[in-house]
Amino acid sequence: MKSYKLLVQKLVEQYSSNLTEIDVAQAQELIAAGEEQIAFENLCERISDRGIRCTEQQFADIKTIAETLKIQPRRWEFLNPKEQ
């Protein structure tokens, strides 16, 4: 599970400059509580809600994390830059 935490934490750090302090704090709290999947799903929603566009590499990273955590595609595929 520790590697999952690191993957999601890396994603939080990558987007922290585009998210609110509250978004980042909530994600970090969920990660600390062992709720990486919820943190990831919430983070994807916040990225979308804030109108943040992902690069193809960022989306590839999101996809890798999602597949590692076995998160349903409907929870993250909307971030695909080819469909935005």
N, C-alpha and C positions, 0 to 999 in steps of 0.2 A: 504493500500500500504506500510505502514511503515514496517510491518512484512516481506514483500517481500524483501525490502532493506536489512534487517538484515540477511535474509537467504542467499542472494547472497553475501553480504559482508563477511559472515562467510566462504563461499566457497573461496573467494578471499584470505582471511587470511590463510586458510588451505593450499593453494597451492603457496602462495607468495614466499616461499624460493626456489621454482623450476621454477618460472617464471621470466622474465626480469622486471626491474623497469618500463619500458614502458608499458608492459602488465598490470601490477598492476595499474599503474596510469590511463591508459585508462579505465579499469574496474571501478575504483573508480569514475572517471569523469562521466561515464554513469550512475552509481548508483545514484550519487548526482543529476543528471539531470532527475531522475525518469525513466530511461531506463533500468530497471532491466532485462527484457527479452533479450535485445540486449547484455547487459553485460554478462549474463549467457551464451548465445550462443557463443559469442566471447571467453569467458573463456574456454568453452569446446573445441573449435577449438585450442586455444593456448595449452591446456593440451595435446591434441593429437599431434599437430605440434612439441612440445618439447619432444615427446616420453615419457611422464610421464605416468607411469602405476598406475592405481587406485586399491586400495584394494577393497574387496567386500563391506566393510562398507562405504568407500568413494563413491563407485558407488551407494549404497543404498541412501546416502545423496543426491547425484546428481539427482537420480530418484525422490526422494521426492520433491526436489525443482522444477524440471521440471514439475511434475504433478501439483504442487501447482500453478505454473505460466502458466499452460496449453500450454507447449511448445511441439511441435511435436517430437516424438521419434527419427526421423532421425537426429535431431539436437544434440542428446546426447548419444544415445544408443551405438555408436561406442566406447565409453569409457568402456564398459562392460569388466571387467577383464577376464571373461570366454571366450571372443572372441578375446582377444589380443594375 
